[in-house]
Amino acid sequence: MRRPAPEWLGPQGRLTAWLLLLALGLAAVTVGIGALWQTGSARERIPALAGQGEGVARDREQAAETGRALARPALDPTLGLLRAHLPPDIRLVEAARGEDGALSLAIDTPDPDALRAALAADSRLARFRERGQEARDDGTIRVRLTGDML
């Protein structure tokens, strides 16, 4: 024999209970599907995020290198000062800046003593140190110097 439903649970109450139960079931299914979706999409995004990390690191390295290059003094003031003090028969052949920022010069001169005197005339140029000499076929001597930039 069937027990009668409580009074408060009339035909409308039963319908409301079933609708609430259905809504809770749909919410649980939605949460479960969302969790599975997130897990799958996270697995797909992990390699992409790793690739972005490498790109960011590469961008940071390039920015740091650019910053170091911009922080180095320009060659123009040093070469201008050098041109102003060198006699006409002494010729600057090569100028290069090393990784450490030091300036390397190659100067052709008929007389290395005249070059040394010209460099000693200005205290800023006197910082250059001679690194070697070699005789050239045209009768000049190539003197190699290194020093700090101005």
C-alpha positions in Angstrom: 0.0 0.0 0.0 1.2 3.4 -0.9 1.8 6.1 1.6 0.1 9.4 0.9 2.4 12.4 0.2 2.7 14.9 3.0 0.2 17.7 2.9 2.8 20.4 2.1 4.0 18.5 -0.9 1.0 18.8 -3.2 1.0 18.4 -7.0 2.7 21.8 -7.4 5.3 21.1 -4.7 6.3 17.8 -6.3 6.8 19.6 -9.6 9.0 22.2 -7.9 11.1 19.4 -6.2 11.6 17.6 -9.5 12.6 20.9 -11.2 15.1 21.7 -8.4 16.6 18.2 -8.6 16.9 18.5 -12.4 18.6 22.0 -12.1 21.1 20.6 -9.5 21.8 17.6 -11.8 22.4 19.9 -14.8 24.6 22.2 -12.7 26.7 19.2 -11.6 27.0 18.0 -15.2 28.0 21.5 -16.3 30.7 21.8 -13.6 32.1 18.3 -14.5 32.2 19.2 -18.3 33.8 22.5 -17.5 36.5 20.8 -15.4 37.2 18.3 -18.2 37.3 21.2 -20.7 39.8 23.2 -18.7 42.1 20.2 -18.2 42.1 19.5 -21.9 42.7 23.1 -22.9 45.4 23.5 -20.3 47.3 20.5 -21.8 47.1 22.2 -25.2 48.3 25.6 -23.9 51.3 24.3 -21.9 53.6 24.0 -25.0 52.4 27.3 -26.3 53.2 29.0 -23.0 56.6 27.4 -23.0 57.3 28.8 -26.4 56.2 32.2 -25.2 58.7 32.0 -22.3 61.6 31.4 -24.7 60.5 34.3 -26.8 60.3 36.6 -23.7 63.7 35.5 -22.6 65.1 36.2 -26.1 63.5 39.6 -26.1 64.9 40.4 -22.7 68.4 39.4 -23.9 68.1 41.6 -27.0 66.9 44.5 -24.9 69.8 44.1 -22.5 72.3 43.9 -25.4 70.8 47.0 -27.0 71.1 48.8 -23.6 74.7 47.9 -23.3 75.4 49.1 -26.9 73.7 52.4 -26.2 75.5 52.9 -22.9 78.9 52.7 -24.7 80.4 56.0 -25.8 80.3 56.8 -29.5 83.4 56.6 -31.7 83.0 60.1 -33.1 84.4 62.1 -30.3 87.5 59.9 -29.9 88.2 59.8 -33.7 87.6 63.5 -34.0 90.1 64.3 -31.3 92.6 61.9 -32.9 92.2 63.5 -36.3 92.8 66.9 -34.7 96.1 65.9 -33.1 97.6 63.7 -35.8 100.0 65.2 -38.3 99.0 65.0 -42.0 101.5 62.2 -42.8 100.0 59.9 -40.1 97.0 58.0 -41.3 94.3 56.2 -39.2 93.7 52.9 -41.1 91.4 51.0 -38.8 89.2 51.7 -35.7 87.1 49.0 -33.9 85.4 48.7 -30.6 85.8 45.3 -28.8 83.2 43.5 -26.7 84.6 45.1 -23.6 84.1 48.6 -25.0 87.9 49.1 -25.6 88.9 50.9 -28.8 91.5 49.3 -31.1 93.3 51.5 -33.6 95.7 50.8 -36.5 97.6 53.8 -37.6 100.1 54.0 -40.4 103.0 56.4 -39.8 106.5 57.0 -41.2 107.8 57.8 -37.7 106.3 56.0 -34.6 108.0 58.6 -32.3 106.0 61.4 -34.0 102.8 59.4 -33.4 103.7 58.9 -29.7 104.4 62.7 -29.4 101.0 63.5 -31.0 99.2 61.2 -28.6 101.0 62.5 -25.6 100.0 66.1 -26.5 96.5 65.4 -25.2 95.9 63.6 -21.9 92.8 61.9 -23.3 94.8 60.4 -26.2 97.7 59.5 -23.9 95.6 56.7 -22.4 96.1 54.6 -25.6 98.7 51.9 -25.3 100.8 50.5 -28.0 100.2 46.8 -28.8 102.6 46.2 -31.6 104.2 47.5 -34.8 104.7 46.1 -38.3 106.6 47.4 -41.2 104.6 48.0 -44.4 105.7 47.7 -48.0 105.1 51.4 -48.6 107.7 52.4 -46.1 105.3 53.2 -43.3 105.0 51.4 -40.0 101.6 50.2 -38.8 101.2 50.9 -35.1 98.4 49.1 -33.2 96.9 50.8 -30.2 94.2 50.0 -27.6 92.5 52.2 -25.0 89.3 53.4 -23.5 86.9 55.6 -25.4 86.3 59.2 -24.4 
